[in-house]
Amino acid sequence: MSNKIEFTESAKKEIARVVSENGTKMYFRISVQGGGCSGFKYNFSFDDKVNSNDIIFNKTLIDDNSLKIIEGSVIDFKKELIGNSFVINNPKASSSCGCGLSFSV
């Protein structure tokens, strides 16, 4: 596995901002969980510990099972009229829900 995930400059800046607001020992965690209207859903949270199955991308943690599903993705942060949000452009997703957080592979 190449662990290839790309973060846009916008996403890098926002992750650095939210992590610094939550403490220097804090990490931004991206995970994939079962559920959602399309089968899987993205989850964004904070964590203060690194697990043995985590891959570290700067101040972002992704567990190896989630990474297998989102490998090759581009992580972006978008500021829009309806709100600001992280967006994962996942080439492995065969369909996604209107909310943008739920998908199937």
C-alpha positions, 0 to 999 in steps of 0.5 A, a space after each residue: 500500500 502506498 498510503 497515498 492521500 493528498 491534502 489541498 492547501 486549504 485542508 492543510 491550513 484548516 487542519 493546522 488551525 483546528 488542531 492548534 485551537 484544540 491543543 498541541 498534543 491533539 490530532 485531527 482524525 479521519 475515519 471511515 465507518 459503516 452506516 450512512 445512507 450509502 453504506 459507509 460514512 466519513 467521520 472527522 474528529 479529534 484524538 489525543 493518542 496515536 493507535 498502533 494501526 494509525 498512519 500519521 499525515 502531519 497532524 492527521 491520523 487515519 487508521 489503516 482500515 480506513 486508509 485502504 478505503 480512501 487511499 488515492 483520495 484528495 482531502 479538501 476544505 471548502 468554504 461555501 454559503 451553506 457552511 464550511 466543511 471537509 470534503 473527500 474526493 474518493 476515486 474508489 467511491 462508486 456512489 455518494 449521498 447528497 450530504 457528501 459524507 456517505 458513500 459506497 465502494 
